[in-house]
Amino acid sequence: MSTMFDTLLQLPLFQGLCHEDFTSILEKTKLHFTRYKEGDLILKQGETCDKLFFLINGELSVKTESSDKAYTFIETVNGPAIIEPYSLFGMKVTYSSTYIANTEVNAISICKSFVLTGLMNYEIFRLNYMNIISNRAQNLYCRIWNNAPQGTEEQIAHFIIQHLNKPEGEVTIKIKMEDLAAYLDDTRLNVSKSLNSMQDKGIITLRRKEIYIPDASKLLWVSSKVDCVIY
């Protein structure tokens, strides 16, 4: 149990809290411990976010579907991590993605009511929370104001980076060639040639209606116009 609490203290939300304050928090709140097996659906895109959810260990598949259901991005997240703290407040308090266990997963959740009445009483926690929200807002603002990409390869890389939580690790994109061409306002032929060129360079692997990216960080070298990335 102590190891699990030590893991929580590693998360950005709790960094800087002394053990005395953290022990006080644990005494006042009910932590919900949950264990999931491989393949379990944990959180679903569009469902109400009414708790802080902490991935203690294990790996999750993160699936985000576009509003028109034309494409889906699949990323992974490894513990320890906090899942969508930005979805707990605001006009739209729903999860942005669906989370499925890739391995056995241990998680802890804290209800929203205690976040407001308990955790927010600690200045360090408030600062950590505001930093997380602010960094995300700055990142999204920065993406909007990046210079426009030029060639088709750069446009493809830019399109992908714009949709990622972080430009790193494995990513799978389920999308039809014609849909990608439509989003880029380019021809299917140009998009096909550029994708094959990126595959030849080892940046992506093309599959039937899928684009697999073994290391998304390589896209930053293609999309040279992405000159501001904050995570």
Summary of the structure (lengths in Angstrom):
residues: 231
radius of gyration: 19.6
end to end distance: 30.3
largest distance: 62.3
contacts: 673
relative contact order: 0.15
helix: 40%
strand: 25%
